[in-house]
């Protein structure tokens, strides 16, 4: 087998041909697409950067990894010889001194390395940001670099009154789409470049309904969006939208009742779940659920979306995950402690995991299918499984997908962080002025509302709503009244070590009980819950996350 030499020009747009050492050598040249002006968004300028890892995928071998140390200012990196031939994917990862993933980039699409002349490909190297919509800004949160070691600014979308409602990142990692809603009723689509957060599109949507879900097709050519309030789903031809003059006419709408989730099985096939978001009393009177299947084979050429079938789901469904490689969808049924699976053309879903397989996960609510596993996030409460659970846990399960779905799960039961309540800032308490009392509350309920996987699968990202309750306490002459509160957070779980790594709190506010989802009148106070002397990371503004989008990840 011929061997090839690998060279990495790290200067943007500096593609230099390499002379072969002998007639049988080949060369692969990679042009890194990075931002050159904005220091904070250029991974090559991050002080923690230590090395690069190259991963190649071909038909003749599954993976080959090479690592090369990096010094700032070095223009080339040599990874040694590689076999000539056809490759399906090339990925470059920037690694920190501690081994954390700083940045990642992928070239998706086959290419051939020849012995006669250099092969050139381009890879957009990006921070694997987790964008969390739901607030007046769009935070860019790094899965492995905390706020103390990296300073990334929030993305300002629209005017301060605009609320971000949904977002999506294109599979190639280059584009970020954000939807906002204004108190006046205007709904807008914004498109940014991930490399520098430069805005390239601002567009007012034809319909005034809040967009609650957005997702790209695997090839990035089609954007699917849905509105739970407006009860519709829509499909957008992305290249046509960017190039065409009639952008309003680029949206093809489909009336769908209560669309809570959706995804693509391929570039030409999509599915939408009609249901209701899970709340703590949903199973008292479970609502109905259904799947609507679409074909998009004539969408790009004729603007036609075909509704192929509508499938009634036998039991209430809280979450959907698409396994495109297996041409199937998985459905979470928290009221019956089951997970079912269905392929296009089947009459109904079939149960693939029951209580025996899921235990101690009594109520699965969120699912995520990646290249190797089905991840299940579960609702828990104090004493969910046994009296030993004095507080609610963060409960995650991972089932192997290939060569077939494994009935045995890798179960992660993790203590969820306590919430520090500063009683000197709780108006209802009778603490003397100037007295400070900090009380740590363990959660009574933990409800996952979102699930994602960061680049390379190193970190699970879980959006969590936690409910805390403390009884009335008398300390000396002071009486601490009963408190009830909810916090909303992004939690990062290390899948390799099965541990909760970080928690970034986005909101914390008092409520009447665990069924109360209404923030206090006048907005969420940043001082109700403390940061516990810096032990809890917080966002710069308070908001309730509505949807995750992840660069090179799976939301």
N, C-alpha and C positions, 0 to 999 in steps of 0.2 A: 504493500500500500504506500502510495506517495505521501510524503510529509509536507506540511505547509508552515510557513513562518507567520506569526501574528504580530501586528504592530497597531498601537493605539494612539492616534493623534488626539490630544486633549484640547487643542485650540479649536474653538468654534469655527466652522467653515474652512479649516485649513486641512484639506485633503491632499496628501502628498503620496504620489505613486512610489512603490518600493521596487527596486531592482532585484530580481531573483538571484540568489547566490549560485544556483545551477539550473540547468534546463528542467530539472524535475521538481523544483521547489515551487510552492504556491504561496500566496500572501493574502491575508484578510485585513482590510483596513476599515476601521470603525471611526466614523465621525460622530462625536458627541454633540448633541444639540442641547446647549445650556445657555442660560441668560448671561450676557457679558457685562451688563451695566449695573443691575441690581445685586449688590453683594449678598444680601440676606437670602435671596432665592437661587444663588449659584452654589450647588453642592461642592464644587471644586475649591471654594473659598471657605468652607466650613472648617474651623480649627480642629475639630475632632477627627477629620478624615485621615485614615491610616493606610488603607490598601483597597485594591479593586479585586473583585472576583468575577471571572468570566465563566458563564455556563452556556454550553452548546447542546442542542438537541438534534439528532439525525436519525435516519432510518436504521443505521447500522449499530448505534449504541444509544442508550437511554439518556445518560448524562455524562458530561466531562467538565470538571471544574479545575480552574487554574487561578492562583492568587498571586498578585504582584504588589509589592510595597509601593507607596506613592509619596513623592516629595513635591511640594508646591513649586511650580515653575518648570518641572520636568515635562518635556513635550511629547515623549514617547514612552510607552510601557511595553516590554516584550513578555509574552506569555509562553513562549516556546513553540514547538512544532505541534501542528494539529493535522489530522488526516484530511486529505482532499476528498471532495464529494459533495453531496447535497445535504443541506441543513434546513430544518424546519423552523428553528428559533434560535436567537442569540440574545443573551441577557447579560448585562453588566451591573454589578452591585458595588456601591461604595460603602466600605466598612470602617467603623470607628476603632480607636485604640482598645476599647473595651469589648469589641466584637459586635456592637449594635449595628443594625442596618441604617445607614444615613440616607442613602439615595439608591434608586433603582431605575433601570431602563430596559426596554425590550424592543427587539426587532421581530415583529410577527409577520411571518411570510417566508417561504422557502428561498434559498439562495445557494449557489454552487461555488465552491472554491476550486479553481483550476490551477494546474501546474504552470501554465503558460503566462498568465498575466494576473495582476492583483484583482481581488474582488472587493468592492466597496459597498458598505451599508451604513445607514444612519440610525443612531439610537438616541431618543430623547431621554436624557438623564434627569430625573425629577426626585424631589423629596416625596416620600409616600404619604402625603398629607391625608388626614381624615377631615373632611369638611362636614360640619354639622349645621344643617339648616334649622330654622325655627326662631331666629332672633332678628334684631335690626342690623346685624353684621353677620358675616360668615367666617367663623373661626377656622384657621388652618392649624390643626393639631397634629404634631408628629407622634407616631406610635411609640418610638423608643427614645427620643430626646425630649426630656421634660423642659418646662419653661425656664428652669435654672441654667440649662446648658445650651439652649437655643432660643433665639428671639425672632419669632415670626409674627408679622402684623396680621390682624384680621382683614378680611377683604370687605371693603365698603361697597355695598351693592345698593345703587339708587340713592334716595334721600333718606334722612334718619327715620322718617315715618314708615318706610317700606319694611315689611317683614318677609324674610326668606321662608319659603314654604317647602321647597323641594330642590334637589340638586342631583347632578349625575356627571361622572367623568368618563370620557371616551375611552374605549379599550386600549388605544395606543398611548394613552396618558397625556395627550396634547391639549385637549379641550375640556373646559369646565362649563356646564350649563346650570344656571340658577334661575328659579322662578320666585318672584316676589308678589306680594299683594299689598295694596295701599288702603288706608282707611277710607279713601274716596271711592274705592271699588276698582281701581285700575290694577290689572294683572299684567306683569311684564316678564319677558324672557330676556335673560342676560347671558352672553357667552364671553368667556375669558380664555386666554392662553395660560396654561398652567406654569409655563416656564418663567413668566414675569408678571402674571396677573393683569396683563393688559386687556382691557375690554375691547372686543371686536364687534359685538352686536348688542343693541338695545332695541327691544321690539315689544309693542303693546299687543297682548293677545286678543284675538277676535271675540273670545267669550270672557265674561267677567268673573268666572268661577275660580276659586282658589285651586291651584294645582297641588295635589298632595303626594304624587308619586311620579318619578321620572327614571327612565332606564334606557341605555343604549343597546342596540343589537350587537352581536359578537363582532361584526365587521365595522361597527361604528357608523354605518351609513343611515340607519333609521333610529329615531328617537321616539320612544313611547312615553306618553304622559297620561295621567288620569286625575280626575277630580272627584273626591268623595262627596263634596257638597253639590257639585253640578251633575253628578251621576253620569259621567261619560269618560271614555278613553279616546285618545287621539294618537295619530301616527304622523311623523314628520320626516320627509326626505331631507336629510341634513345637507348633502351637497347642493341639491336644488334650492333649498332655503337660502344658503349662503350666496348662491350665484344668481338667483332669480329676482325679478322685479316685483312680482306679486307674492310677497311672503305670506300674507294672510290666507291666500288660497292654497298654501302648501300643507295646511293641516287637514287631515281627513278624520272626521269625528265619527265615533260609534257610541250610541246610547247604551250605557251599561249601568245596572243598579248597584250602588254601593261598592265601587271598585277600591279595594283595600291593598291589593298587591298585584304584580304582574311581572312577566319576564319573557325572554326569547328562547325558544328551543333551537333556533337557527336564524339566519338572516331573513328567512322567508316564513317563519312560523312563530306565533306568539300566543300567550295565554294570559287571561285576566281573572283574578279571583274576586267574586262578589260576596261580601260578607260584612261583618261589623268588627271593629277593633275590640280586642279582649279587654274587659274591665273586671273588677273583682266580683261583680254580681252577674256576669254574663251567663253563667251556667244555671242560674235560677230559672231563666226562660230562654234557652239557647235559640238564637235566630237561625234562619236558613242560610245556606251557602251554595254557590254554584260556580262552575268554570265556564268561561267563554273562550273558544278557540278561533284563531284567525290565521288566514293564509295571505302572504304579502308578495306572491310571485308576480303579480301584475301591478304592484304598488308603484315601483319606480318608473315603469314605462307608461302606465296609463292612469296612475293615481287611484287605483282600485284596491280596497281592502275587503276581503271576503270573510264573512262570518261563517265558519265551517260547521260548528256545533256548539250547543250549550248543554252542559252536563250538571245535573243536580247532584250535590254531594250529600250523602246520607246523614252526616252529623256535622254540627257546627265546626267551622274551620277558621283558625286564628291566623295561620301563616302558611306561606307557600315558598318553596325553593325549587328552582329549575336546574336539573342535571342535563345540560345540553349534550354531553358526551354519551349519556345513556338514553337520550331521547325520552325523558320522562319528567314528571313533576312529583314532588313530595308535598304532603298536606299535613298540618298539625291540628289535632283534634283534642283540645284541652278538657272538654267536658266528658270525654269517654276514654281518656288516657291512651290514645292511639295515634299512630302515624300511618298514613296510607300513601299509595303510589298509583300513578296513572300515566299511560302513554296515549298519544293522539290516536283517535279511532276506537279506543276502548269504550265500552258502554258505561262503566262506572269505576271509581277507584277501588283498589283492593288493599286491605289492611296488611302492612308488612311488619310493623312493630306494635306490640300490645303492651299491656301493663307489666307482664312478666319480663319483657325486654327492657322497658323504660324505667322500672322502679330503681331508685326512689323518685323518679320524675313523674309525679302524678298528673301534672298539667303542662304538657309541652305547648309553648305559644309561638316561638320563633324558630325558623329553620334556615340553614345555609348549606348549599351544596357547592363544594369546590372540586379540584381535580382528584382528590383522594378520599374525602370524608363527607359525611352528612353530620352537621353540627346542630344540636338541639338545645335551646335555652328554655328553662322551665320556671314557672311561678312557684314561689315557696312562701311559707309563713312559719311563724314560731310553732313548734310541735307538728310540722307537716308530716314527718315520718315517725318520730318517736319523741318522748319527753326530753331526750338528750339534746334536741334542737331547741335550746332556750331562746334562740333568735333565728330569724330567717337567714337562709344561706343563698349564695350565688351558685346555682346548680347548672352545670353545662355537661352535655354528653357528646361524644364523638364516635360515630359508627363508620367503619371502613366501607367504601363504596365498591371497590373492585378487587377481585374479578366479579364479585357479587356483594350485595348488601349484607354486612355481617350482623347477626342478631345480638352480638356481644358488644357492649359499649365501653369506651374508656370514659369513666365518670369522674368529673371534677366537682367536688363539694368544697366550696371556699367560704370562709367567714367574710361577711360583707362589712365594710368599715362602719364603725359607730359614727354618729353625727354629733359634733360638739355644739351645744346650745348655751349661749351666753345669757344667763338670767338677768344680768344688769341691763339688758336691752329688751327684755320681755316685759311689756307694760303691765301684764296681769299679776306679776309677782309682787311680794311685799318686802323685797330686800331693801335695807336702808340705803340711802343715796351714797354713792361712792364705793359700795361693796361689789366685788366681782365674784360671781359663782359660775364656774364652767362645768356643765354636766354632759357626760358622754352617753348617748342613747344608742342601744343596739336596735337594729330594725325589726319590726314585727312582720312586715311583708316586703318582699322583693319581687318586682315585676319587670322582666325584660321587655322593652318595647322596640328594640332594634338590634340587628346583629350584622357584623361584617368581619372580613378577614383582610389583614394588611398585606402588603407586597411580600412575596415569598412565604406567606402563611405563618410568619413568626408570631404575630399577635392577633388574637381575637379582639374585636371591638364590640362591646355590649352597651347599648343604651339602657339605663336602669332607672326605674322609678321606685324609690324606697319610702316606706311609711314608718314613722317613729312615734312612740307614745310613752310619756313618762307619767307616773302617778303623782299625786300631791305629796310633797315632802316637807317636813318641819325640821328645821335646823336651828336649835336654840330659840331665839325669839323671831326668827324669820320663817315665813311660810312660802314654799315654792309651789305654785299652783300647777295643776296638771297641764301638760302641753301635748299637742298633736301637730305633727309637721310632715311634710313631704320634701324629699330632695330628688333632683334629677341629675344624672351623672353619665359621663362616658368612662367606661371601665376597660382597661387593657389587661388581657389575660395571656400569659406566656404558655402557648400550647405545648411546648417541649417539657416544661417543668410543672405544668398543671397548677400554676399559682397566679394570684391576682397581683399584677405588677404595679399598676397605677390607677388612680381614680381622679378624674377631672370633673369637679362639680360645676354644673351650669346654672342651677337654681336651688333655692331652699326657702320654704315659706310655710307659715302656719295654716292648718286646715281644720275643719270641724271633725272629720273622721276619715277613714281610709277610702271612702267613696267620694270624697270631695276632691274635685280636680280643678277647682277655680282658684287662680292666684288672687291674692288680696287686692281689694280696690285701691287704685293708685299705683299698682305695679309691685314687682317683687323687690323687697328690701335686701340689699347686699349685706346688712348687718345682723340679720336674724340668726343665722348660723355663722360661727366663727371659722377661721381656717386652722384652728388648733395649733397655733404657733408655726404655721407654715407646713404642717404635715399633710394638709389636703390642698391639692392644686385647685384653683378656681379660674373660671374664665373672667375676662375683663368686664363683661356685662352678663346679666342674668337672663336666661331663656330656657324654654322647654324644647329639647331637640325633636324635630319632626321626621327627618330622613338623613341617613348617612350617604356620603359618596366618597370613594377612596381611590387615590391614584394607584394604578396597578393592583388594585385589590378587588374584593367581591363584597358589595353591600347586600 
